[in-house]
């Protein structure tokens, strides 16, 4: 990896985008659109560790500022053209206007910024994760509703239940009692953490069960915190994979989660969805490949760019921008998703609102520690509940995964079919624990009767395969 070359490439791209913006009418395109290509490449370089956040943010802010000041009508904070600027760029523009009113509107150079050192992560506290897979009754005045509890997890961020889907609406706190006679309050945190029900105070780690009482006069629902579940089989294989190849695998999974969702029986819907897929992909893969090449994040002989080009061709996506010739073959997971059988009726998936009791803590990959807490199936498909540490929140971009670093995750079911994963939700990160809840959708959803799944997680130095027996409730 060559961080200096990565930064140079990003600055050269910013200069090229600025030259392109200068050829357009001053008021034709908002400033933020002029930086869309830069943002895509910057996020990809951030994801592979080729540049740091401060450098990427400053290069983008400088470009936004340079584009904004070339438009004479946009000289105050109320100007419509500044609504697309980042906060950093708006502050810089305000300072510039105060210090140089009356000056010309020449192009500003992209300035330099030294990289800083990332703060070390605190030691991870021990985790306790228990699959639950149990429906509880919640009473809200005269209304009774069901809530599926998927797992119980206890970590440095406290103890909480994870639930399926988004709760119907805020409900009153209810209570729980453990096997030692201690009592706890359970509350709904609202839209910031809708899938978590924290317990207060934090229980001891070794309690054996909890009795939930959701309303006065209601019978208690016992949650067994010492269930007997089959132990997963976990194997780790040392396998060197470049950061760039991992990034391209993520892009392929994102494209495939679009492609596999295309309607198959309604041509008019399929045409519209395919047009949306083409617009989403555009020339982004080619731009990312070029940036990864410049940063030294891709081996010169890597077959993955050609495989990604072949995937785009197979899906009928022209103009992807990858210059390598399409490869003759595709990785097995990609090929499996492309060749899934067409059905006139939806596949026989698990019934809505059921949970698969399973749990495994994966060996650490690239500094990230991940525990799979369980699965649930609902209207949104099959969702994996995970707890992760040693990660940070990721910005919103085309190939966002919610947090990074996060190993590339593929699922192989007991029928031999492969499934991709995409982010379905990420909880806010509290304090300095660097722990976070992540929910991944399995695409396509699992079928009824799936006996087990292999979770294949790939990092830069190793690949982990965990076989999880599924017990559907």
N, C-alpha and C positions, 0 to 999 in steps of 0.2 A: 504494500500500500504506500503510495507517495502522496502525502498530505499537501506538500507544496505544489505539486502538479495539479492536484484536485482543486486547490484554491485558485490557481492561475486559470484553469479551464473555466471555472465559474465566473471569474472576472471577465474573461474574454467573451463569454456568453452574454454577460450583462452589457458589455459594450456593443455587441452585435444587436441585441434587442433595442438598445438606445438608438443605434443608427437606423434600425427599422422603424422605430417610432418617429424619427425625424422626417421620414418620407411620407408620413400620413398627415392629413389635416389636423391642426392643433386640437380641435374639439371633437374629433371623430370617435375616439376610443378612450374609455376611462383608464386612468393610470394603472390600476391594478391589473387590467387585462394585458397590458404591455409586459407584465412580469410573470404571466402564467407559465411560459416555458421555463423561465429561470426558476420558479418555485418548484416545478416538477423535478428538475435536475438537482436542485439544492436538497430537497427532501430525500432523494435517492442517495446522494452522497452522505447525508447525515445518517441515514439508516445503515450504511456499511461502515461508518466510522471514519470516512475520508476527510471530513471537515467537522468543525464544531458549530454549535448553535449560534454563538455570538458572531462568528465570521459570516455564516449564511444570512443571518438576520440583517447584518449591516450592509452586505452587498445588495440585498434586495431593497432595503430602505433607501440606499443611495440611488438605485435605479429609479424607484418610485419618485424620489425627490427630483432627480434630473428630468424625468418626463413631465412632472407637474410644473416646474418653474419655466419650462419652455412655452407654456400656455399663458399668454399675457393676461387673460381675463380671470385667471385663477390665482388671486393674490391675497385672499383673506380666508380665515377659517370657515366661513360660511359658504365658500364657493362650492358649487355642486361637484366640480371636478375632484375635490379633495375627499369626497365621501368614500372613495375606494382605497384611499391611502391607509397604510398601517399606522398605528399610533406613533411609532418611532419616526416614521417619515413625516407625519403632520407636525410633530414637535420641531424637527429639524427645519422644515419649511417655514414655520412661524419665526424661528430664530433668524433664519436667513432674511426673511422679509423685513424684520425689525432692524437688522444691521445694515441692509443694503438696499433700502428703498431708493428708487430712481436709477439703480444700476441696470445694466443690460440683462437680458435673459439668456446668457450663454449656457452652454452645456457644462454641468458640473462633473468633475472626474470622480470615478469610484475610488473612495479612500481605502486605506489599509487598516487592519485591526489585528493585533497580536492575539493568539489563541490563549485561552485560560485553561487551568487545570480543573477537571471535574471533581466534585466533592466525593470523597469515598463513601460507599454505602455502609451504614452501621451493621454490626453483626446481626444475622437473622435469628430471631427467637424460635424455639421449637414450635411445631405445628401439631394440632390435633384435628383430623378431618374424619368425619363419620357420615357415610351415606345414610339417608333417612327414607326418602321415597314414600311419604305418608301424607294423606289428605287430612287437613284439620278444618273444623267448622268454626267460623268467625261470626259472631253475632254483633250487628250494628243496629241498636234499638230493636225494632221488630223484624229486621231483615237478617236472614241467615245466608252466609255465603261460604263457599269452599275455597281453601287455599292450599296448593300443593307445596309441601316442604321437601326440598330436594336433598339438602345436606346440612350438617352442623359443622362449623369450622371455628377453631380457636387459634389465635395467633397473636402477634404483638399488637395488632389493631383491635384486639378484644374478641369476644365470643359472639357469634351470630348464626342465625339460620339463613340459608339461601333459599329462595322461593322460585317457582316457575312463573315466567311472564311478569307482567306489570300488575300489581295489585289493583283491584277494582276501584278503590278510592281510599283516602286516609281513614283509618279506623282507630278506635280508642286503644290505649295501651292495655295489655293483659298480663297475667302473671304466670310464673312457673315455679315449681318446687322440685328440688333434687332429692336424691336418695339419702342425703344427710340432713334433710329438714330445712335447708336454706332456701330463701325465696328470692325471686328475681323479677324484674319488670321487663317486658318485651314491647317495643314500640316500632311504629312505622316511621321511617325517616323522611318519606316524601319523595319528590321527583329526583332529588340529588342521588339517592341510593334506593331506588324503588324495589330492588330484588333482594334486599337484605333486611333482616329483623334482628337488631342487636339486643343482647342481654345486658342488664345492668343490675348490680355490679358484676364484674367479671367472675365467673364461677371457677372453682378449682379444676385443674386439668383432669383429675381422675374420677369425676362423678360418673355413675353408671347409667342413670336415666334422668329424664325431666318429665314432670307432669304439667301439661299446659292447661290452664283454665282461662278460656277466652272471654268469658262473661260470668257475672255472679249467678250462681244456681245451675250453671252448665256442668256436666260431668267432665272430669279431667281426661285429656288425651295423653297417653304415655308415649314418650319418644325414647326408644332404646338406644343408648349411646355405646353399647358394647355388642353390636350385632355380629353374627357369624357369617362372613362373606368369603367366597373363594379368593385365595391370594393370587394376584396377577403375576404373570411371567414377564420379567423385565430383562432385556439383554442390551448391552452397549457394544457397539462396534466402532473402533477407531477408524475414522474416515475423514481425510482432509477435504474440505469443500471451501472454495474461495467465497469471500463475502459477496462478490458480484454474482456468482452462480446462485447463491441463496436468494439474492434480491430478484433475479430473473425467475426463480421458481415461485416466489411470492406473486410476481406479476402474472405468471401463467395461471396460478390458482385464482387470482382475482378475475382474469378474463374468462376462465372456465366456469366460475360461479355465475357470471353473466350468461355465457353461452348455453349452459345446461338448463337455464331457466327460460330459454326462448320457447314460446308456444309452438306446439308441434301439429296441432290439428286445425288451426285457424290461420290460413295464409295471410289474411290482412293484418292480424295481430303480429304474426311472426315477422312480416316485412317491417313493421314499425319498430318492433323490438330489435331487429337486426340493425336497423339504421341507428338506433340509440347506442347499440354496442359499438358500431363503427365510430360514432362521434366520441364515445368514451375513450376508446383506444387511441384513435387518431395516429399521430406519429410519435406518441410517447415512448413506446418500446425502443425505437431507434435512438431517440435522444438519450434515454437512460443507458443503453449499451455504449454509446459513444463516450458518455461521461465516465462510466465505469472503466472503460478502456484507458482513458486519459489518466485516471487516478491509479492505475495498476491494480484494480480490484478484480480483474478478470484475467485468467491465464491466457496467453496468446492463442493456445490451441484448444481452448474450451469449446466443447460442442454445443453448449447451452444456447448461445445466441442463435445459432442455426436451427435448433429445436424450437425456440420461441418464434422464429420466422415461419417455420413449417406449421406451427399451431395456428398462427394468424391466417396463413393461407388456407388451412383446412376449414377455418371458420368463416372464410370469405371476407377477410378484413384487409383491404388494400391500403397502401400508403402507410404501413406501420413503421417505415423508416430504417429497418434493420438491413444493413448492407451485406451481411454474410448470406451465402446461399442457403435455402431451406434444407434442413437435414432430412435424410431418408426415413429415419425412425424417430419415435417419440418415447420419453420415459413412460414406464408402465402406468403410473397413476393418470397421467395426461391422456394416454390412449384409452384407458378404461372409461373415463368420463366422456370422451368423444364418441365411443362406440356403444354406449348404453342403449338397450333396446327401446324402441319407440312403443308407447302404450296409448291406446285410445281412451283408457280410463286411468285415473291416478293409481299408483302402486298401493298395495295393501300395507300402509304404514301402521305403526302402533296407534292405539286409540288416543284421542286427545286427552291431555291431562294426566299421563302416566309417567312414571319415573323408573329409570334403570339404576339399581343399587350397584355401585362400583366405586372404587377409589384407588388411586395410585399416586405416589410422589416420584416424579421422574428424576434421574440423576441430573445434576446441574449442567447446563449447556451455555457457553458464552457468558457466564456470570449470572444467568437467570435460573431461578429455582421455581419449578412449577409442580403443583399438585392438582390432579383431576379429581373433583369432588363428587361427580355424578352426572347423569344425563336426564333430561326430561323431554317429552314429546308433547307439543301443543299445536295451536293454530299456526305458529311460526315455523314449524318443523322440529327437527331434533337439535337440541341445544346442549352443549357441553359447559358445565360449570367448572371454573378453574380459579385457583389462588396462585398468584405469582409474586416473587420478591426479586430484588436486584434489578428492577426495571424502572423505566420512567415513562410518563405519558408521551404519546406521539402526536404530532400535529395532524390536522385534518388535511389529507391529500389523496390523490387518486388511488394509491396502493397502501393506504394506512391500515395498520393492524392493531391500533389502540395503544399498544405499548411497544417499547423496544429496549433491549434485544428480546425477541420472541422467536424461538425455533420455528422452522417451517413445519407445520403439522398436516399430515395426511392420514386418512382413516381407511383401513381395509376391513371389510366385514366378513362374516363367516361364510358368505356365499362367493367370496373371491372378488367382489366388486370394490373399486376404490371410490373414495369420496374426498372432496376438498373441504376446507374450512374457511369461514370468513367471520370477521368480528361482528357480533350481535349486541355488544354492550360492554362498557368499561366503567367501573365505579371510580369516583374521585379518590385521589391519593391523600391520605390524612397524615399530618405530622411528618416525622423523619423515618418512619418504618420502611418506606419504599416497598410496601406491600399493597397489592391491588387485586380486586376481583375482575376477572375477564370471562365473558360468555362468548362462545364460538358456535355458529350455526354449522351443522354438517350438511353439505350439499352434494348430491341430493339427499333428502332425509333417509334414515334407516327404514328398512322394510320390517313388517311384522315377522316374528320368528327369528330375528337375528340373535344368534346364540352368543357371539362374542365379537369384539372388534380389536384390531391391531391399531394402536396409535403410534405412528412413525414420526418422530421428532428429529430434525436434522439441524445441527449447528456446524460451526466452522471446523471443529476438530473431531466430532463424533456423531454417530447416529444412534438414537435410542428407539427400541421397539418394545412396546408394552402391550401384552395381550390381556384384555379386560373381559372376563366373563360377565354377561349381562343377565340380571334377574329382574324382569319387568314386573312392576306392581300395578 
